[in-house]
Amino acid sequence: MIRIIPVTSAGMDRLFRVAAAGSALLVPVLLAVNCIPLTISLLLASILGRFTSLTRHKEVWVVLGTVLMLVVVLGLEWSILPKIPEDADAAFFAQMLIGVQPMLRAFIHAFPPVAWAVDGIAGDWLQWLAFLAVSIGGAALVIALVGGSYLDTTLRQNEGSRKARRVRVTDKTFRAHSPFMAIYRREWNEILKVPVYLLNGVLGAMMLPIMLIGMSVGMSSEQDSEVSWNFLLRLMQDSVSPMDVMLILTALLMFISWVNPIIATAISREGGRMPIAKYIPVSPRTQLWAKLSVSLTINGAAILLMGIAVAALLGTHYLGAVLGAVVLANLFSLATGCIALTIDASRPILHWQTEQQVMKQNMNQMICMLVVLLVALIPVAGVVGMMVLSSAAQDMEAPSMLMRFAAEHAIGLRSVVAALLMAAEAGVSILILHKVGEKRFSAIEP
């Protein structure tokens, strides 16, 4: 499109005519360039608004969309970062921009209106008119379809669906549930309806598994790196035992079940409903275990998702280690849940105005984190103690039979000690919940 024109009076006149013609074609394209993106966005927003206005759990779709976006973004990031050398300079990034020109041309021709606009600016009047027709037609279509019902759609989306439904004794949806399942379902319905509970309690627990999945997607797509993941995995299999991998992975999974805000505020979230919880014909133990089961479900799902991602990365060689780590992490989740529920039952915050206050301004979460930190240090101290003991046994010139056994089975003993200590913590925490938590819950004055 660009040509060399002689610098003469005739050449300058021709240059001005070409520039004027290009400007005349460019200005309408610039004015209409936002019509198609806005058309697509408004149509999608209208469809999403109509869809969410018909469902009771709009926040669930928001969280699912957020999770999907995080996975896509992290996958793209981990697929691009390995291609950038550590000593990259400005010339490297300039070369990257130059090298993506074929990709840009592919993107342009993948969406026909963009190609029509580019060819129209270059002088193709037919494609220029086609681009303007599609842009103006899209704007007219949005005004015709959405303009008249946009306010009604947004009002329904904010108000939610509150259609009354007559329930009969013979209806299939009318069936008896145990008190435990009734409270369990009520807790889940509350979490799904309140965005603060859903984002902090569910998405917060899923954040680490989501990051690992995004990282694994990016690493699996990178096959031409100098040090591939398969090479690192073979090196790891030759130098790290499955028992040590289980302990390392258990420590990583313990962060997922550290202190879930859902269980740390389970009693405080009752608020004005506490008199109902006090006087319904359901025992305190049943109510506490129903609330605890919600947290165990969230943490268990996050731990399982993390375990699946790690198993996909490490392969079948460490499958037993991954399963063991998942079991130990769930034991730790049980222990931390019982402790957090006991603390919240001992000093609940029942007088709050908004959900943000009970979820984000509750000191019980900080107290739970400090106590759980001490609980987490117990198996760590046991593993470190066994490492010191086995090292001392290896340095002895004439060790006893017990010390010799500790030196020969050092790796297995570390894992056994960690598992026994975490199982003991879970048992003691359940006993504390039954003896202290139930008593404190029964003594709460609404």
Secondary structure, DSSP 8 states (H G I E B T S, - for coil): ------SSHHHHHHHHHHHHHHHHHHHHHHHHTTHHHHHHHHHHHHHHHHHHTT-S-HHHHHHHHHHHHHHHHHHHHHHHGGGS-TT--HHHHHHHHHHTHHHHHHHHHHSHHHHHHHHHHTT-HHHHHHHHHHHHHHHHHHHHHTTTTHHHHHHHHHH---------TT-TT-----HHHHHHHHHHHHHHH-HHHIIIIIIHHHHHHHHHHHHHHHHHH--SSSS-HHHHHHHHHHHS-HHHHHHHHHHHHHHHTS--HHHHTTTGGGGGGHHHHHHSSS-HHHHHHHHHHHHHHHHHHHHHHHHHHHHHHH-GGGHHHHHHHHHHHHHHHHHHHHHHHHHHHHS-----SSHHHHHHS-HHHHHHHHHHHHHHHHHHHHHHHHHHHHHHHHH-SS--HHHHHHHHTHHHHHHHHHHHHHHHHHHHHHHHIIIIIHHHHHT---
